[in-house]
């Protein structure tokens, strides 16, 4: 115990020092008192328990009972062995029943209760408990696959000139299965945990970076919290940066996103979106214009569209900027007069407001300028039946002044928005395919700059305002500028560019460096992976001692066979290879099963998270960690078999046979 505590104290010095240097703080390089007490107590208690219990079972108070190899008494108390099956109880059935009862209680009580009370900590704790039970179940099931996999590996490994020893290796694997099963179970559990934790942290880090990219949209995001950005000055700077020599160039391209249409008040007070029958509800929408090259600048890999009208990825945004008549002609859509010839229903007298809207749309259905292509959230599909190519109604509430007054005029403008694509994920915006999202946040409608300005001008005209006299915008006011940087840009170059951009911003301008957050996340993951490297080394050392004890017992049990093989002419090196083959079969089988379990569990946990974030699934495998574990495992397998056999190799055949 003392040596173990001293060794842990010495090993913790370089690790804690490295962490202190990395996080730039000064911490004490000492072991915590609580940790030392727990380790010391376990180090003393476990050997005592493992020694006292078997000794009490083996010995009794009388000498005659102690010398009796078949006694079943302890402390003059007779022991009667009676199986639970004889009493009508099955240990297996009882265990399975208890597990199913607990699982049912967690699934049918804890999880619904966490939703009702919005206790997401309880929800994820319950899901983690279910996941850990699945891990334990997979590890126990691996015991059933271990013998078959070991035999397959024996056929694959024992080839060439050693093929004649294959039957001996298979016999040893079968004879030593009960003893090797404990070693393989521990090794498989340790490896599954390390692979699971390493892959999980890699997947989580990739998921965090992915969510940051979706939220921010591009390498460098410039946003105005109030009012529009100085488009002309920023565009001039970006165009100048793009024309720099290749060795000095930092900016590859840039794109814009506007403020929502209702933010320009007056004249736009509110923008509502619904279907043609205005059922079951309407949503207050945020109509935003983006430039045609938006997906060329932003992280387009996070642009996810469950359905489109045939546009291809980046073209779904690029076509929004095409004049409507030209887009109509190029895509062979001559007209969308879905309301022409539609009879006004008799029940209009009971719903005059809706029928006025329907009649107005019927009158305007032949006017092509009243149709606009747009990208709408996929969440509107289940809520109002939004489909690609089926028009939706946009209702604009227009007014000539913001404050209530007798001279304030309010007019309603009805337009038809034709979805080009239903979007579930788009960089720089919050899109979703879940219907619940439409109820808690305003759905975003993406249009082109020309369509945005036409809609705005129609609202200005409806409110009877003089746009020139009032100085209303003639272009969509820009809220966000996205900047795509050249590959392998340095931190110094990014900071220099940010300083030049900051000189053109007012107090409302904010810049966000996405690459900086990605680098910080990557460095944090590297520190966590270093911890797993240390953990894998500790697990390898523990498994080495388990293998050493296991093969020492195997060698003692097989001394007579060892001597017979030597007498038949097999030399010491060939005998050594037989035991190494056996060790490799056990360890490689454990590596394969443990790796599969770790990857399956890590992938399931990531898929569970992606259900909420709707991020595309990406399998990030910790390659270096896995390679180091494989090398350590193979080294441990060879060394654990070599050391016990080495002491017997120098014995003569007669001595080996006498020892049996």
ZAVEXPA-927904 format. One record per residue (C-alpha): residue number from 1; residue in one letter; chain; x, y, z. Coordinates in nm, 3 decimals. Each point is the difference from the previous one (the first is absolute). Layout:
! residues N
NUM,a,A,X,Y,Z
...
***
This chain:
! residues 660
1,x,A,0.000,0.000,0.000
2,x,A,0.281,0.239,0.094
3,x,A,0.190,-0.078,-0.320
4,x,A,-0.316,0.050,-0.205
5,x,A,-0.072,0.340,0.157
6,x,A,0.361,0.107,-0.047
7,x,A,-0.002,-0.111,-0.364
8,x,A,-0.326,0.184,-0.070
9,x,A,0.143,0.314,0.165
10,x,A,0.311,-0.014,-0.219
11,x,A,-0.198,-0.065,-0.319
12,x,A,-0.241,0.284,0.074
13,x,A,0.278,0.261,0.012
14,x,A,0.074,0.018,-0.378
15,x,A,-0.368,-0.038,-0.091
16,x,A,-0.121,0.279,0.230
17,x,A,0.294,0.219,-0.104
18,x,A,-0.085,-0.046,-0.370
19,x,A,-0.365,0.091,0.067
20,x,A,0.106,0.307,0.199
21,x,A,0.219,0.116,-0.287
22,x,A,-0.280,-0.057,-0.251
23,x,A,-0.270,0.188,0.195
24,x,A,0.253,0.260,0.123
25,x,A,-0.075,-0.030,0.370
26,x,A,0.202,-0.104,0.304
27,x,A,-0.143,-0.301,0.175
28,x,A,0.129,-0.213,0.288
29,x,A,0.164,-0.323,-0.111
30,x,A,-0.130,-0.202,0.295
31,x,A,-0.239,-0.289,0.042
32,x,A,-0.333,0.078,0.162
33,x,A,-0.047,-0.137,0.348
34,x,A,-0.335,-0.155,-0.085
35,x,A,0.145,-0.184,-0.299
36,x,A,0.290,-0.133,0.210
37,x,A,-0.235,-0.121,0.273
38,x,A,-0.231,-0.177,-0.248
39,x,A,0.293,-0.162,-0.183
40,x,A,0.164,-0.107,0.326
41,x,A,-0.323,-0.144,0.136
42,x,A,-0.063,-0.197,-0.319
43,x,A,0.360,-0.119,-0.012
44,x,A,-0.027,-0.141,0.354
45,x,A,-0.359,-0.121,-0.003
46,x,A,-0.003,-0.187,-0.331
47,x,A,0.298,-0.231,0.075
48,x,A,-0.141,-0.073,0.345
49,x,A,-0.342,-0.088,-0.137
50,x,A,0.148,-0.211,-0.281
51,x,A,0.215,-0.187,0.256
52,x,A,-0.234,-0.041,0.297
53,x,A,-0.307,-0.123,-0.189
54,x,A,0.174,-0.293,-0.180
55,x,A,0.192,-0.092,0.316
56,x,A,-0.318,-0.016,0.208
57,x,A,-0.159,-0.223,-0.260
58,x,A,0.305,-0.229,-0.011
59,x,A,0.074,-0.027,0.374
60,x,A,-0.201,-0.094,0.310
61,x,A,0.067,0.006,0.369
62,x,A,0.094,-0.372,0.025
63,x,A,0.310,-0.156,-0.155
64,x,A,-0.195,-0.296,-0.140
65,x,A,-0.238,0.224,-0.190
66,x,A,0.288,0.210,-0.131
67,x,A,0.174,-0.309,-0.139
68,x,A,-0.323,-0.130,-0.156
69,x,A,0.011,0.098,-0.366
70,x,A,-0.373,-0.057,-0.047
71,x,A,-0.138,0.175,0.307
72,x,A,-0.276,0.257,-0.034
73,x,A,0.006,0.151,0.348
74,x,A,0.131,0.326,0.133
75,x,A,0.019,0.077,0.372
76,x,A,-0.180,-0.328,0.081
77,x,A,-0.299,0.108,-0.209
78,x,A,-0.120,-0.244,-0.259
79,x,A,-0.059,0.135,-0.348
80,x,A,-0.286,-0.139,-0.206
81,x,A,0.009,0.084,-0.370
82,x,A,-0.346,0.045,-0.145
83,x,A,-0.067,0.144,-0.343
84,x,A,-0.250,0.277,-0.047
85,x,A,-0.153,-0.200,-0.283
86,x,A,-0.102,-0.262,0.256
87,x,A,-0.198,0.270,0.183
88,x,A,-0.170,0.109,-0.319
89,x,A,0.227,0.300,-0.054
90,x,A,0.226,0.056,-0.298
91,x,A,0.292,0.238,0.048
92,x,A,0.009,0.079,-0.372
93,x,A,-0.372,0.069,-0.026
94,x,A,0.004,0.210,0.318
95,x,A,0.291,0.210,-0.125
96,x,A,-0.158,0.053,-0.341
97,x,A,-0.334,0.087,0.161
98,x,A,0.157,0.258,0.231
99,x,A,0.192,0.158,-0.287
100,x,A,-0.315,0.021,-0.213
101,x,A,-0.199,0.151,0.288
102,x,A,0.266,0.266,0.060
103,x,A,0.027,0.074,-0.374
104,x,A,-0.379,0.027,-0.028
105,x,A,-0.015,0.239,0.294
106,x,A,0.271,0.219,-0.150
107,x,A,-0.160,0.008,-0.347
108,x,A,-0.367,0.033,0.098
109,x,A,0.034,0.218,0.310
110,x,A,0.326,0.196,0.024
111,x,A,0.021,0.107,-0.366
112,x,A,-0.364,0.126,-0.025
113,x,A,0.036,0.170,0.338
114,x,A,0.314,0.180,-0.118
115,x,A,-0.191,0.131,-0.304
116,x,A,-0.296,0.116,0.211
117,x,A,0.217,0.188,0.249
118,x,A,0.254,0.100,-0.271
119,x,A,0.277,-0.155,0.208
120,x,A,0.245,-0.076,-0.278
121,x,A,0.273,-0.100,0.245
122,x,A,-0.224,-0.283,0.117
123,x,A,-0.081,-0.088,-0.361
124,x,A,0.360,-0.033,-0.109
125,x,A,0.093,-0.178,0.325
126,x,A,-0.269,-0.260,-0.069
127,x,A,0.118,-0.040,-0.358
128,x,A,0.360,-0.040,0.121
129,x,A,-0.109,-0.270,0.246
130,x,A,-0.169,-0.187,-0.284
131,x,A,0.312,0.043,-0.210
132,x,A,0.229,-0.133,0.274
133,x,A,-0.228,-0.302,0.042
134,x,A,0.033,-0.056,-0.373
135,x,A,0.380,0.016,0.034
136,x,A,-0.001,-0.260,0.280
137,x,A,-0.233,-0.221,-0.204
138,x,A,0.225,0.022,-0.307
139,x,A,0.306,-0.089,0.206
140,x,A,-0.175,-0.303,0.150
141,x,A,-0.118,-0.109,-0.345
142,x,A,0.358,0.027,-0.124
143,x,A,0.091,-0.292,0.228
144,x,A,-0.215,-0.222,-0.223
145,x,A,0.181,0.117,-0.315
146,x,A,0.350,-0.014,0.147
147,x,A,0.070,-0.377,-0.050
148,x,A,-0.121,0.000,-0.362
149,x,A,0.204,0.308,-0.083
150,x,A,0.308,-0.149,0.167
151,x,A,-0.027,-0.313,-0.216
152,x,A,-0.039,0.211,-0.314
153,x,A,0.309,0.201,0.092
154,x,A,0.194,-0.319,0.070
155,x,A,-0.073,-0.120,-0.354
156,x,A,0.107,0.340,-0.137
157,x,A,0.318,0.044,0.208
158,x,A,0.144,-0.351,0.019
159,x,A,0.105,-0.046,-0.361
160,x,A,0.309,-0.086,-0.199
161,x,A,0.258,-0.214,0.173
162,x,A,-0.188,0.028,0.330
163,x,A,-0.320,-0.141,-0.146
164,x,A,0.082,-0.337,0.157
165,x,A,-0.050,0.162,0.344
166,x,A,-0.352,0.124,-0.076
167,x,A,-0.171,-0.294,0.170
168,x,A,0.216,0.050,0.310
169,x,A,-0.092,0.369,0.016
170,x,A,-0.369,-0.081,-0.046
171,x,A,0.019,-0.261,0.275
172,x,A,0.170,0.247,0.236
173,x,A,-0.264,0.266,-0.074
174,x,A,-0.276,-0.249,0.083
175,x,A,0.172,-0.133,0.313
176,x,A,0.087,0.345,0.136
177,x,A,-0.330,0.164,-0.094
178,x,A,-0.137,0.029,0.354
179,x,A,0.318,0.166,0.126
180,x,A,0.050,0.219,-0.307
181,x,A,-0.362,0.115,0.004
182,x,A,0.057,0.218,0.306
183,x,A,0.307,0.159,-0.157
184,x,A,-0.173,0.061,-0.331
185,x,A,-0.307,0.142,0.177
186,x,A,0.209,0.252,0.193
187,x,A,0.206,0.088,-0.306
188,x,A,-0.311,0.035,-0.217
189,x,A,-0.170,0.222,0.258
190,x,A,0.304,0.225,0.036
191,x,A,0.050,0.030,-0.374
192,x,A,-0.371,0.062,-0.063
193,x,A,0.002,0.282,0.255
194,x,A,0.313,0.164,-0.141
195,x,A,-0.121,-0.024,-0.362
196,x,A,-0.349,0.113,0.101
197,x,A,0.124,0.298,0.199
198,x,A,0.262,0.098,-0.259
199,x,A,-0.241,-0.030,-0.293
200,x,A,-0.273,0.175,0.198
201,x,A,0.216,0.301,0.081
202,x,A,0.117,0.019,-0.362
203,x,A,-0.361,-0.022,-0.122
204,x,A,-0.117,0.254,0.257
205,x,A,0.279,0.241,-0.095
206,x,A,-0.093,-0.035,-0.367
207,x,A,-0.365,0.055,0.091
208,x,A,0.085,0.315,0.200
209,x,A,0.202,0.141,-0.288
210,x,A,-0.279,-0.091,-0.242
211,x,A,-0.263,0.178,0.210
212,x,A,0.226,0.304,0.022
213,x,A,0.036,0.003,-0.377
214,x,A,-0.376,-0.027,-0.048
215,x,A,-0.065,0.275,0.253
216,x,A,0.267,0.243,-0.126
217,x,A,-0.010,-0.100,-0.366
218,x,A,0.350,0.084,-0.125
219,x,A,0.366,0.039,0.090
220,x,A,-0.053,0.362,0.106
221,x,A,-0.341,0.142,0.087
222,x,A,-0.056,0.378,0.016
223,x,A,-0.338,0.094,0.146
224,x,A,-0.180,0.319,0.091
225,x,A,-0.210,-0.021,0.315
226,x,A,-0.194,0.310,-0.093
227,x,A,-0.035,0.172,-0.334
228,x,A,0.159,-0.104,-0.326
229,x,A,0.365,-0.056,-0.077
230,x,A,0.190,0.252,-0.212
231,x,A,-0.033,-0.209,-0.314
232,x,A,0.193,0.226,-0.236
233,x,A,0.304,0.040,0.227
234,x,A,0.016,-0.368,0.095
235,x,A,-0.050,-0.113,-0.361
236,x,A,0.283,0.230,-0.113
237,x,A,0.230,-0.146,0.266
238,x,A,-0.091,-0.357,-0.089
239,x,A,0.048,0.061,-0.373
240,x,A,0.342,0.148,0.076
241,x,A,0.092,-0.299,0.217
242,x,A,-0.101,-0.238,-0.280
243,x,A,0.233,0.177,-0.246
244,x,A,0.311,-0.031,0.221
245,x,A,0.291,-0.214,-0.127
246,x,A,-0.043,-0.372,0.077
247,x,A,0.272,0.009,0.266
248,x,A,-0.181,0.278,0.190
249,x,A,-0.361,-0.091,-0.075
250,x,A,-0.216,-0.092,0.297
251,x,A,-0.356,0.041,-0.134
252,x,A,-0.129,-0.244,-0.260
253,x,A,-0.358,0.130,-0.026
254,x,A,-0.279,0.165,0.201
255,x,A,-0.381,-0.004,0.009
256,x,A,-0.285,0.190,0.164
257,x,A,-0.316,-0.072,0.196
258,x,A,-0.260,0.270,0.063
259,x,A,-0.209,0.100,0.298
260,x,A,-0.348,-0.159,0.011
261,x,A,-0.259,0.188,-0.202
262,x,A,-0.217,0.082,0.302
263,x,A,0.300,0.168,0.163
264,x,A,-0.040,0.294,-0.240
265,x,A,-0.287,0.168,0.189
266,x,A,-0.153,0.203,-0.150
267,x,A,-0.115,-0.103,-0.254
268,x,A,-0.003,-0.374,0.091
269,x,A,-0.168,-0.078,0.331
270,x,A,-0.041,-0.377,-0.026
271,x,A,0.044,-0.285,-0.247
272,x,A,-0.227,-0.304,0.032
273,x,A,0.029,-0.329,-0.188
274,x,A,-0.269,-0.263,-0.050
275,x,A,-0.142,-0.232,-0.264
276,x,A,-0.264,0.081,-0.261
277,x,A,-0.288,-0.094,0.229
278,x,A,0.143,0.171,0.308
279,x,A,-0.031,-0.320,0.205
280,x,A,0.084,-0.108,0.264
281,x,A,0.201,0.313,0.088
282,x,A,0.232,0.270,-0.125
283,x,A,0.353,0.079,0.114
284,x,A,0.184,0.326,0.043
285,x,A,0.287,-0.046,-0.244
286,x,A,0.344,0.157,-0.030
287,x,A,0.055,0.077,-0.369
288,x,A,0.376,0.035,-0.061
289,x,A,0.195,0.060,-0.319
290,x,A,0.335,-0.166,-0.067
291,x,A,0.243,0.060,-0.283
292,x,A,0.022,-0.247,-0.287
293,x,A,0.343,-0.129,0.108
294,x,A,-0.108,-0.060,0.359
295,x,A,0.064,-0.375,-0.004
296,x,A,0.334,0.054,-0.180
297,x,A,0.123,0.202,0.299
298,x,A,-0.164,-0.177,0.293
299,x,A,0.038,-0.362,0.113
300,x,A,-0.219,-0.151,-0.271
301,x,A,0.049,-0.356,0.129
302,x,A,-0.255,0.092,0.269
303,x,A,-0.265,0.099,-0.254
304,x,A,-0.253,-0.285,0.025
305,x,A,-0.316,-0.013,-0.212
306,x,A,-0.243,-0.294,0.039
307,x,A,-0.173,0.101,-0.328
308,x,A,0.066,0.244,-0.285
309,x,A,-0.155,0.097,-0.332
310,x,A,0.302,-0.138,-0.183
311,x,A,0.253,0.267,0.097
312,x,A,0.340,-0.134,0.092
313,x,A,0.139,0.096,0.339
314,x,A,0.161,0.345,-0.051
315,x,A,-0.227,0.068,-0.295
316,x,A,-0.299,0.006,0.236
317,x,A,0.128,0.332,0.134
318,x,A,0.158,0.127,-0.323
319,x,A,-0.331,-0.027,-0.188
320,x,A,-0.174,0.218,0.257
321,x,A,0.180,0.300,-0.145
322,x,A,-0.111,-0.070,-0.358
323,x,A,-0.281,0.228,-0.123
324,x,A,-0.327,-0.183,0.039
325,x,A,-0.103,0.002,-0.367
326,x,A,0.339,-0.141,-0.103
327,x,A,-0.004,-0.265,0.270
328,x,A,-0.354,-0.090,-0.099
329,x,A,0.101,-0.048,-0.360
330,x,A,0.319,-0.192,0.074
331,x,A,-0.182,-0.240,0.228
332,x,A,-0.300,-0.041,-0.236
333,x,A,-0.253,0.149,0.240
334,x,A,-0.223,0.209,-0.225
335,x,A,-0.260,0.085,0.261
336,x,A,-0.112,-0.077,0.351
337,x,A,-0.359,0.119,-0.025
338,x,A,-0.120,-0.249,0.257
339,x,A,-0.291,0.227,0.097
340,x,A,-0.117,0.104,-0.348
341,x,A,-0.355,-0.120,-0.066
342,x,A,-0.045,-0.099,0.364
343,x,A,-0.357,0.067,0.110
344,x,A,-0.043,0.202,0.316
345,x,A,-0.169,-0.237,0.247
346,x,A,-0.347,0.072,0.139
347,x,A,0.121,-0.009,0.360
348,x,A,0.203,0.319,-0.057
349,x,A,-0.272,0.194,0.178
350,x,A,0.104,-0.173,0.323
351,x,A,0.371,0.079,-0.046
352,x,A,0.024,0.331,-0.187
353,x,A,0.364,0.064,0.090
354,x,A,0.124,-0.323,-0.151
355,x,A,-0.221,0.031,-0.307
356,x,A,0.128,0.351,-0.067
357,x,A,0.349,-0.144,0.005
358,x,A,-0.103,-0.283,-0.231
359,x,A,-0.171,0.238,-0.242
360,x,A,0.300,0.232,0.000
361,x,A,0.235,-0.288,-0.074
362,x,A,-0.226,-0.114,-0.280
363,x,A,0.012,0.344,-0.155
364,x,A,0.379,0.019,0.035
365,x,A,0.076,-0.358,-0.105
366,x,A,0.076,0.097,-0.358
367,x,A,0.257,0.262,0.104
368,x,A,0.338,-0.168,-0.014
369,x,A,0.169,0.260,0.221
370,x,A,-0.208,-0.121,0.292
371,x,A,0.178,-0.337,0.005
372,x,A,0.340,-0.043,0.161
373,x,A,0.225,-0.300,0.041
374,x,A,0.119,-0.063,0.355
375,x,A,0.163,-0.251,0.230
376,x,A,-0.228,-0.091,0.291
377,x,A,0.061,-0.214,0.311
378,x,A,-0.081,-0.369,-0.023
379,x,A,-0.187,0.041,0.330
380,x,A,-0.282,0.170,-0.193
381,x,A,-0.067,-0.328,-0.180
382,x,A,-0.180,-0.178,0.285
383,x,A,-0.143,0.325,0.144
384,x,A,-0.164,0.170,-0.302
385,x,A,0.064,-0.257,-0.272
386,x,A,0.279,0.190,-0.175
387,x,A,0.120,-0.179,-0.314
388,x,A,0.246,0.080,-0.274
389,x,A,-0.178,0.176,-0.287
390,x,A,-0.323,0.056,0.194
391,x,A,-0.054,0.373,0.066
392,x,A,-0.022,0.139,0.352
393,x,A,-0.167,0.329,0.088
394,x,A,0.211,0.281,0.144
395,x,A,-0.200,0.275,0.170
396,x,A,0.182,0.332,0.055
397,x,A,-0.144,0.254,0.242
398,x,A,0.117,0.337,-0.135
399,x,A,-0.031,0.339,0.175
400,x,A,0.119,0.353,-0.061
401,x,A,0.108,0.073,0.357
402,x,A,0.095,-0.193,0.312
403,x,A,-0.176,0.195,0.276
404,x,A,-0.381,-0.011,0.026
405,x,A,-0.157,0.303,-0.160
406,x,A,-0.315,0.106,-0.182
407,x,A,0.202,0.036,-0.319
408,x,A,0.155,-0.348,0.023
409,x,A,-0.094,-0.221,-0.293
410,x,A,0.017,-0.379,0.003
411,x,A,-0.030,-0.211,-0.311
412,x,A,0.031,-0.374,-0.064
413,x,A,0.205,-0.138,-0.286
414,x,A,-0.050,-0.364,-0.100
415,x,A,0.270,-0.184,-0.194
416,x,A,0.060,-0.359,-0.099
417,x,A,0.329,-0.161,0.099
418,x,A,0.097,-0.308,-0.199
419,x,A,0.238,-0.227,0.200
420,x,A,0.301,-0.103,-0.206
421,x,A,0.119,-0.225,0.280
422,x,A,-0.094,-0.106,0.350
423,x,A,0.307,0.062,0.216
424,x,A,0.082,-0.181,0.324
425,x,A,0.349,0.145,0.048
426,x,A,0.168,0.313,-0.139
427,x,A,0.326,0.166,0.111
428,x,A,-0.050,0.329,0.180
429,x,A,-0.369,-0.059,0.074
430,x,A,-0.212,-0.216,0.226
431,x,A,-0.199,-0.245,-0.210
432,x,A,-0.162,-0.324,0.111
433,x,A,-0.227,-0.274,-0.127
434,x,A,-0.188,-0.037,0.330
435,x,A,-0.350,0.148,0.018
436,x,A,0.055,0.108,0.361
437,x,A,0.270,0.246,-0.111
438,x,A,-0.252,0.201,-0.204
439,x,A,-0.206,0.052,0.317
440,x,A,0.286,0.136,0.212
441,x,A,0.192,0.206,-0.258
442,x,A,-0.088,0.199,-0.309
443,x,A,0.057,-0.198,-0.321
444,x,A,0.259,0.151,-0.233
445,x,A,-0.081,0.058,-0.368
446,x,A,0.306,0.049,-0.223
447,x,A,-0.046,0.204,-0.318
448,x,A,0.230,0.172,-0.246
449,x,A,0.097,0.370,0.036
450,x,A,-0.208,0.100,-0.305
451,x,A,-0.311,-0.176,0.133
452,x,A,0.058,0.151,0.345
453,x,A,0.015,0.351,-0.143
454,x,A,-0.309,-0.054,-0.219
455,x,A,-0.199,-0.118,0.301
456,x,A,0.119,0.299,0.200
457,x,A,-0.088,0.245,-0.280
458,x,A,-0.349,-0.150,-0.030
459,x,A,-0.051,0.055,0.373
460,x,A,0.124,0.359,-0.028
461,x,A,-0.242,0.064,-0.286
462,x,A,-0.288,-0.158,0.189
463,x,A,0.064,0.223,0.300
464,x,A,0.005,0.309,-0.224
465,x,A,0.353,0.102,0.100
466,x,A,0.259,0.199,-0.197
467,x,A,0.308,-0.221,0.021
468,x,A,0.237,0.264,-0.138
469,x,A,-0.115,0.275,0.231
470,x,A,0.013,-0.222,0.306
471,x,A,0.338,-0.149,-0.092
472,x,A,-0.124,-0.357,0.005
473,x,A,0.253,-0.261,-0.113
474,x,A,0.027,-0.081,-0.368
475,x,A,0.195,-0.317,0.076
476,x,A,-0.056,-0.259,0.274
477,x,A,0.168,0.132,0.318
478,x,A,0.286,-0.235,0.089
479,x,A,0.012,-0.158,0.341
480,x,A,0.276,-0.257,-0.052
481,x,A,0.308,-0.028,-0.218
482,x,A,0.153,-0.345,-0.035
483,x,A,0.366,-0.026,-0.099
484,x,A,0.167,-0.310,-0.140
485,x,A,0.373,-0.006,0.072
486,x,A,0.268,-0.166,-0.207
487,x,A,0.114,-0.348,0.114
488,x,A,0.276,-0.020,0.262
489,x,A,-0.040,0.362,0.106
490,x,A,0.205,0.080,0.311
491,x,A,-0.128,0.150,0.323
492,x,A,0.210,0.314,-0.058
493,x,A,-0.159,0.052,-0.342
494,x,A,-0.349,-0.046,0.144
495,x,A,0.061,0.254,0.275
496,x,A,0.140,0.250,-0.251
497,x,A,-0.309,-0.036,-0.220
498,x,A,-0.230,0.036,0.298
499,x,A,0.172,0.324,0.097
500,x,A,-0.053,0.140,-0.349
501,x,A,-0.367,-0.098,0.006
502,x,A,-0.048,0.138,0.354
503,x,A,0.106,0.345,-0.121
504,x,A,-0.314,0.008,-0.218
505,x,A,-0.244,-0.110,0.272
506,x,A,-0.185,0.207,0.256
507,x,A,-0.079,-0.093,0.360
508,x,A,-0.271,-0.241,-0.119
509,x,A,0.233,-0.211,-0.214
510,x,A,0.112,-0.341,0.124
511,x,A,0.254,-0.239,-0.155
512,x,A,0.023,-0.371,0.071
513,x,A,0.298,-0.213,-0.102
514,x,A,-0.134,-0.352,-0.056
515,x,A,0.345,-0.142,-0.071
516,x,A,0.121,0.115,0.341
517,x,A,-0.278,-0.192,0.175
518,x,A,0.077,-0.306,-0.210
519,x,A,0.369,0.020,0.096
520,x,A,-0.082,0.035,0.371
521,x,A,-0.231,-0.302,-0.018
522,x,A,0.266,-0.203,-0.183
523,x,A,0.266,0.085,0.261
524,x,A,-0.237,-0.097,0.282
525,x,A,-0.066,-0.334,-0.166
526,x,A,0.376,-0.056,-0.033
527,x,A,0.039,0.040,0.376
528,x,A,-0.284,-0.245,0.059
529,x,A,0.155,-0.247,-0.241
530,x,A,0.329,0.028,0.191
531,x,A,-0.191,-0.112,0.307
532,x,A,-0.130,-0.301,-0.190
533,x,A,0.352,-0.086,-0.115
534,x,A,0.108,-0.012,0.365
535,x,A,-0.310,-0.201,0.086
536,x,A,0.068,-0.248,-0.279
537,x,A,0.354,-0.052,0.132
538,x,A,-0.134,-0.070,0.349
539,x,A,-0.256,-0.244,-0.142
540,x,A,0.276,-0.172,-0.201
541,x,A,0.211,-0.042,0.314
542,x,A,-0.292,-0.150,0.194
543,x,A,-0.084,-0.235,-0.287
544,x,A,0.366,-0.102,-0.021
545,x,A,-0.003,-0.122,0.359
546,x,A,-0.328,-0.181,-0.062
547,x,A,0.151,-0.174,-0.302
548,x,A,0.318,-0.078,0.192
549,x,A,-0.192,-0.170,0.280
550,x,A,-0.222,-0.179,-0.250
551,x,A,0.284,-0.144,-0.206
552,x,A,0.205,-0.095,0.303
553,x,A,-0.294,-0.216,0.104
554,x,A,-0.030,-0.134,-0.355
555,x,A,0.369,-0.095,-0.009
556,x,A,-0.024,-0.179,0.335
557,x,A,-0.305,-0.195,-0.117
558,x,A,0.166,-0.094,-0.331
559,x,A,0.347,-0.098,0.125
560,x,A,-0.053,-0.366,-0.089
561,x,A,-0.123,0.092,-0.348
562,x,A,0.295,0.238,-0.026
563,x,A,0.241,-0.285,0.075
564,x,A,-0.172,-0.237,-0.245
565,x,A,0.025,0.256,-0.280
566,x,A,0.368,0.048,0.076
567,x,A,0.050,-0.377,-0.002
568,x,A,-0.166,-0.022,-0.343
569,x,A,0.263,0.235,-0.141
570,x,A,-0.163,0.342,0.025
571,x,A,0.261,0.253,0.103
572,x,A,-0.039,0.276,0.260
573,x,A,-0.069,0.278,-0.250
574,x,A,-0.286,-0.194,-0.157
575,x,A,-0.154,-0.065,0.342
576,x,A,0.033,0.372,0.075
577,x,A,-0.178,0.087,-0.324
578,x,A,-0.289,-0.233,0.091
579,x,A,-0.065,0.194,0.321
580,x,A,0.045,0.336,-0.176
581,x,A,-0.254,-0.105,-0.265
582,x,A,-0.245,-0.086,0.276
583,x,A,0.057,0.335,0.170
584,x,A,-0.040,0.192,-0.325
585,x,A,-0.326,-0.178,-0.080
586,x,A,-0.144,0.095,0.339
587,x,A,0.117,0.363,-0.015
588,x,A,-0.089,0.067,-0.366
589,x,A,-0.348,-0.145,0.056
590,x,A,-0.043,0.229,0.300
591,x,A,0.128,0.297,-0.203
592,x,A,-0.248,-0.068,-0.281
593,x,A,-0.298,-0.040,0.230
594,x,A,0.095,0.293,0.225
595,x,A,0.053,0.229,-0.299
596,x,A,-0.337,-0.091,-0.149
597,x,A,-0.178,0.056,0.332
598,x,A,0.171,0.337,0.054
599,x,A,-0.081,0.124,-0.349
600,x,A,-0.361,-0.120,0.013
601,x,A,-0.066,0.168,0.333
602,x,A,0.175,0.325,-0.102
603,x,A,-0.194,0.011,-0.327
604,x,A,-0.331,-0.065,0.176
605,x,A,0.065,0.281,0.248
606,x,A,0.092,0.239,-0.281
607,x,A,-0.310,-0.097,-0.199
608,x,A,-0.206,0.069,0.312
609,x,A,0.147,0.351,0.017
610,x,A,-0.053,0.052,-0.374
611,x,A,-0.370,-0.072,0.048
612,x,A,-0.018,0.331,0.188
613,x,A,0.257,0.201,-0.199
614,x,A,-0.091,-0.148,-0.344
615,x,A,0.366,0.002,-0.094
616,x,A,0.124,-0.236,-0.273
617,x,A,0.166,-0.306,0.152
618,x,A,0.376,-0.024,-0.037
619,x,A,0.206,-0.284,0.143
620,x,A,0.320,0.144,0.148
621,x,A,0.227,-0.285,0.103
622,x,A,0.298,0.066,0.234
623,x,A,0.257,-0.163,-0.229
624,x,A,0.315,0.077,0.198
625,x,A,-0.155,-0.113,0.327
626,x,A,-0.120,-0.322,-0.163
627,x,A,0.342,-0.066,-0.158
628,x,A,0.177,0.052,0.332
629,x,A,-0.242,-0.236,0.175
630,x,A,0.052,-0.266,-0.267
631,x,A,0.379,0.020,0.029
632,x,A,-0.012,-0.008,0.380
633,x,A,-0.241,-0.294,-0.005
634,x,A,0.210,-0.207,-0.239
635,x,A,0.313,0.076,0.201
636,x,A,-0.177,-0.097,0.323
637,x,A,-0.129,-0.322,-0.159
638,x,A,0.345,-0.106,-0.119
639,x,A,0.175,0.099,0.322
640,x,A,-0.267,-0.156,0.222
641,x,A,0.051,-0.335,-0.176
642,x,A,0.378,0.022,-0.031
643,x,A,0.091,0.062,0.366
644,x,A,-0.174,-0.310,0.149
645,x,A,0.129,-0.229,-0.276
646,x,A,0.355,0.137,0.011
647,x,A,0.066,-0.147,0.346
648,x,A,-0.088,-0.351,-0.128
649,x,A,0.186,0.013,-0.330
650,x,A,0.338,-0.069,0.161
651,x,A,-0.122,-0.309,0.187
652,x,A,0.091,-0.343,-0.124
653,x,A,-0.271,-0.234,-0.124
654,x,A,0.045,-0.230,0.301
655,x,A,-0.037,0.290,0.245
656,x,A,-0.314,0.121,-0.171
657,x,A,-0.159,-0.346,0.016
658,x,A,0.101,-0.043,0.365
659,x,A,-0.170,0.329,0.094
660,x,A,-0.335,-0.144,-0.111
***
